[in-house]
Amino acid sequence: MRQLKSLQKRKGVNKMKFFNMLTTFKAEPCLLDVQDPQNILFKFFILNLNDELNKVKMPIRLYAQEFYNFKNIRDFDYFQATENFPVFSKKAKDILEKYLIDQMDFYPCTIIVDQHKIEAFIGKIKIYKKLFNRVNDFKIEFIGNNIDNDFIIRDSEMEHLYVVTENFKKKCEDNNLAILFKEFLLMG
């Protein structure tokens, strides 16, 4: 039995799956617009330049695109932003923060929709690991080393990319969070 498991791992049979989070599968404009002309939020939340925090104006304001209205926005626990950082509802933050204590910090933000303000939280991913290996100009392979206990990981070389693990997906599903997941696939 031990030999079979070893063989399966070498052949990639038991590879962990990784996911992107989505708000909806529809192709409608359903993002939160981030106004960041000096790239302060990008530097802090994505490049992990912590000295940028004192430049961040609180509360951070995000503007809902036309897909959202004051009624339907409460149906979601995750929001995609025009900057590649996760935005969660208060409900999702309250549930997930106990699992993500060493992996993500939450920062309050305000979503503006139909002249209303909705409380939400931007997640600052703390785990940076090399997830991808460039094979050649046309092929990138997923390596994902040493991530068995991680829930959410940002790539250390291509910081604009992050993935969530099966563990994260399961916690969200077990807690009935309104977050959609799509398996992360690489082209090539």
Secondary structure, 3 states (H helix, E strand, C coil): CHHHHHHHHHHCCCCCCEEEEECCCCCCCCCEEECCCCCHHHHHHHCCCHHHHHHCCCCEEEEECCCCCCCHHHHCCEECECCCCCEEEHHHHHHHCCCCCCCEEEEEEEEEECCEEEEEEEEEECCEECCEEEEECCEEEECCCCCCCCCEEEECCCCCCEEEEHHHHHHHHHCCCCCEEEECCCCC
